[in-house]
Amino acid sequence: MESTGRLYLCQRCRLQVIICRRCDRGQIYCSDACSKAARCEALRSSGRRYQQSLKGRLKHAERAHRYRQRKNKVTHQGSPAPPPAALLVPESRALAPSGEPAEAPVVEGLRCHFCGRTCSVFVRLGFLRQRGDGPSVQQPPPWRA
């Protein structure tokens, strides 16, 4: 039997993703690359907000002063080495016998974006509820209270 899947949009690139029940761990990004890029953007934004605050400005000035006292060096790395002068190989496309590009094969059903398993055509738009979402302590029946 096919497992159910969850349909969501990647929070960074807005790609539509289907994830099977087995792989679903509450992901909001389509891949590790999107996750890492979003984390990098969040860190950069946080640092920018800190640098604009009074405390951040004072700390930055103090750190720059200590650095200038120590040595007078450039803090950034140098330019990267130029790439070798090589030609790129053009992409090859499969051509049908008529000379037109071949059509992609039609895949039956929906597949998990992460593991490739077939999912049911009935997809969820939200998370599955966890068992035990109710009160953690059992309430006595009203007739025993």
C-alpha positions in Angstrom: 0.0 0.0 0.0 1.3 3.5 -0.8 2.0 5.7 2.1 0.4 9.2 2.3 2.5 12.2 1.5 2.6 15.8 2.6 2.7 18.6 0.1 4.5 21.9 1.0 6.3 24.8 -0.5 10.0 25.2 0.3 10.3 28.3 2.5 13.3 29.6 0.6 12.9 28.8 -3.1 9.1 28.2 -3.1 9.5 24.8 -4.9 6.5 22.5 -4.4 7.7 19.4 -2.6 6.0 16.1 -1.7 7.5 14.1 1.2 6.4 10.6 2.2 5.3 9.8 5.7 8.5 7.8 6.4 10.8 10.7 5.6 8.6 13.5 7.1 10.4 15.1 10.1 8.7 18.5 9.8 11.0 19.8 7.0 10.2 23.2 5.5 13.1 23.3 3.0 13.4 21.2 -0.2 17.0 20.2 0.3 20.1 20.7 2.5 21.3 23.4 0.1 18.2 25.5 0.7 18.4 24.8 4.4 22.1 25.9 4.6 21.5 29.0 2.5 18.5 30.0 4.6 20.6 29.5 7.8 23.4 31.6 6.3 21.0 34.4 5.3 19.5 34.4 8.9 23.0 34.6 10.4 23.9 37.5 8.1 20.7 39.3 8.9 21.2 38.8 12.6 24.7 40.1 12.4 23.6 43.1 10.4 20.9 44.0 13.1 23.5 43.6 15.9 26.0 45.9 14.1 23.3 48.6 13.8 22.5 48.6 17.5 24.4 50.8 19.9 26.0 47.9 21.7 27.1 46.3 18.4 28.6 49.6 17.2 30.6 50.1 20.4 31.8 46.4 20.4 32.9 46.7 16.8 34.8 50.0 17.4 36.5 48.4 20.4 37.5 45.3 18.4 38.8 47.4 15.5 40.8 49.6 17.9 42.4 46.5 19.5 43.2 45.1 16.0 44.9 48.3 14.9 46.9 48.3 18.1 48.1 44.8 17.4 49.0 45.0 13.7 48.0 46.9 10.6 46.9 44.2 8.2 44.1 43.8 5.8 41.4 41.5 7.2 40.0 40.1 4.0 41.5 37.3 1.9 43.0 38.1 -1.4 41.4 37.6 -4.8 40.8 34.0 -6.0 43.1 32.6 -8.6 41.9 33.1 -12.2 40.2 30.0 -13.7 42.2 28.0 -16.2 41.5 28.9 -19.9 39.5 25.9 -20.9 36.4 25.6 -23.1 33.3 24.2 -21.6 31.7 21.2 -23.2 28.2 22.0 -24.5 25.3 20.1 -23.0 24.2 17.2 -25.0 20.4 16.6 -25.4 18.9 13.4 -26.4 17.2 13.7 -29.8 14.4 11.7 -31.1 14.8 10.0 -34.6 12.9 13.0 -36.1 15.6 15.4 -34.8 13.3 16.9 -32.1 14.1 16.7 -28.4 12.8 13.5 -26.8 10.0 13.9 -24.3 10.5 13.0 -20.7 9.0 9.7 -19.6 5.7 9.9 -17.8 5.9 8.7 -14.2 2.8 7.2 -12.7 1.8 8.5 -9.3 3.6 10.9 -7.0 7.1 10.3 -5.6 8.8 11.5 -2.4 11.3 14.3 -3.1 13.8 12.8 -0.6 13.7 9.0 -1.0 11.8 8.5 -4.3 9.1 6.2 -2.9 5.7 6.3 -4.5 3.1 8.2 -2.5 -0.6 8.1 -2.7 -2.3 10.7 -4.9 -4.1 11.9 -1.8 -1.6 14.3 -0.1 -1.9 16.2 3.2 -1.3 19.9 3.4 -0.5 19.8 7.1 1.4 17.7 9.6 0.2 14.5 11.1 -1.0 14.9 14.7 1.2 13.3 17.3 -0.3 10.8 19.6 -0.9 12.1 23.1 -1.5 15.7 22.2 -4.2 15.9 24.9 -3.6 16.5 28.6 -0.5 14.8 30.0 -2.4 13.8 33.2 -5.5 11.6 33.0 -8.5 13.4 34.3 -10.8 11.2 36.6 -14.2 10.6 35.2 -16.8 13.3 36.4 -18.7 10.8 38.5 -15.6 10.1 40.7 -14.7 13.7 41.3 
